[in-house]
């Protein structure tokens, strides 16, 4: 389970769509109080930060639409509570880029960390 903390436009197709699916799973776990995966570090870091998760979703779906994908899974804004800032990381953004680079996919991992 992974929600990246790097710009969505850096992600290859596989990681962009994969993160989108994982984000919806995390949202569902947190908003429906599901027990499965509720103790996973990636889920725990978003607890109390549904607004930040909602904003990340917006970045993902805008990137998906920019690439020509159809996005038909909006999140309900009324549930977007808590902090709008995610400042807890399982891996730092710099480490995330290094992990992606090792995968050898089409993700853009070079250049400046923040654009």
N, C-alpha and C positions, 0 to 999 in steps of 0.2 A: 504494500500500500504506500503510495507516494503522491504528495502534492508538492510540486516544485516551487521554489521561491525565486525563480529567475524569470526573465521576461518571456512571455508565451511565444513571441515571434522567434525565439531561439530554438524552440522545440521542433523536432522532426514530427512527421505525421503520427507515427506510432506513440511517441511520448505525449503529444498534444491530446490525442483521442483517449489514450490510457489515463492521463491525469483527469480528463473530464469525467470519465467513468468513476474513478476513485473519489473525486470530489463529490459526486452525487451520492456515492455510498457513505462517505463521511457525513454529509449533510443529513442523510436518512438516519444514520445511527444516532446523531446528536439531537435531531428534532423530534424523532419518534422514540427516543430513549431505548433503543435496541441494545441488547447486551452483547451480541456478537461483535467482536473487534473493538468494543468500547474501551478496552484497556491497551489497545495498540498505541504506541507513542505518537504516530501520525494523527490519530483521532484525538488523543488526549490534548495535544497542543492547540487544537481548534476549539476546545471547550471554553465557552465564554467569549468566543470571537467569531460568532456566526456572521457578523457584519463583514469582517475581513474575508471570510470564506465566500460570502456572497459577492464581494468585490473581485476576488480572484476568479470566480466563475464568470463574471462579466468580461474580464480580460481574456479568458479562454474562449468564450463564445464569439467575441469580436474577432479574435484571430482565426477561429474556425470559419466564420463567415467571410473574412478577407480571403481565405484560401478557397472559397467556393463550396464549403460544406454546408449542409442544411442543419440548422440548430433548432430542435423542437423540444427542448427540455428546460424551460425556464425554472428558476427557483422563486418561491413566494417571498417577496420583499418583506412582508409583515413578520416573517420569522427571523429576519436579519438583525439580531440583537447583539449587544455586547460591543467589544472593541472593534474598531475598523482597522486596527493595525496588528499585523502578526509579527511578533518579535522573538518568538520561540522557534528554534530550529532543531530538527533531528540531526541534520548535517547543515553546516553553514552554506550559504549560496556559493561560495568559492569551492567548497568540497563537492557540492552538487554538480558543478561544471566539470570537475575532475572525474566524478563518477560517470557522467554522461560521455565524456571523452573516451574513457576506457571501453564503453559499449561499442564504439566504432560505428555509430549510427550517423544519420544526417543532421543531428542537432548541431547548432552553431555554438561551439564552446570556446572559441578564441576571442581575442580583443578584450575590451574593458568589461568589468563585471556588471556595472550598471550603465544603462544607456539613457 
